[in-house]
Structure formats: C-alpha cells, structure tokens
Amino acid sequence: MAAGVALFNPDNPARPVNSPKTVYQIGPGTLKLLRTFGTVAWIKNLAALPEKQEDANNEIRESARDAETAG
C-alpha cells in the first residue's frame, strides 16, 4: 500500500484500520500498467509508475489530513 499499488480506504482515508468497512482498491497507475502488459506501452508505463504512485499517495495523505481536521 505504501508503494501505491493498492489504495487503503480511498473513499475515507480517515477510517480506522480495524473497521469492518475497510476497502482496498488497485492504484490507478498500477491499473494502467497492468492493462498495457504485453504491449509496446508496457515499458513506458513501467518506468512512469513510481512517479504516478507517489502522486496518488500524496493525494491520499492530503485527503486524510482534510478528514482529520474536519472531524
């Protein structure tokens, strides 16, 4: 999850880890990468993945901070 391969509670990042409503979702960069497996775009998307994952992780962190300050 820390690498952005899977997103933890993307609908509510402030949800406790032991909640029965916990959700995991494949990260958008990982999904794009997997959809291009076996094509010429694979290498390009593979090289871009770490940067895209960090962008997604930053968005999740910002959402979590917003939820904490609102609640």
N, C-alpha and C positions, 0 to 999 in steps of 0.2 A: 504494500500500500504506500509506503513512503516513497517508492520509486514512481508512483503514479500509474502502475499497471492496473491496479484496482482502486476505485474510489470508495471511501468509507463514509456512509451516510451522506451522499451528495445532496439529498433533499433536506437534511437538517444536520449540519456538521456538529452542532452542539449536543446532539443526542448522546446519552451515556453509552459506553461500550457494552454494558451488560443489559441493555434494553432488548426486549423481545421484538422490537420493531427495527432492529439493526438491518441495514441494507448495504450490499456491496454491488458495485457497478464497474464494468470494464472501463478503463480510461479512454477518452476519445482518441488520443494519439496511438494507443495500443490497438484499438479497433481499426483505425485507418491502416496501420501497419499490417495487421493480420489479413485484412481484405485484399492487400496487394501481394501477398505471398505467391511466389511463382511467376510474378510479372517483372517487367523492367523497372517499375517504380519501387520495388521492394528495397533495393539498396539505398536509394534516395530517402525513403521514408524511415528506414532503419537508422540512418545517420542523423535524421532530424528528431528522432524520438526523445532523447534525453532533454532537449530544449523544450519541446512541447509538454513533456511530463512536468517539468519544473513550473511552467506557466500554469498548468492545471492545479498543481499543488499550491501555488500562490493564491489562486482564486479560492480554493477551498479554505485556506488559512484565513483569508480576508472575510469570507462568509462566516466562519466560526467566530472570529473576533466581533463581527457585527451582531451575531446572535447573542453572544455573551454580554455585550454592552446593552442590548435591547431588553434582555431578560433579567 
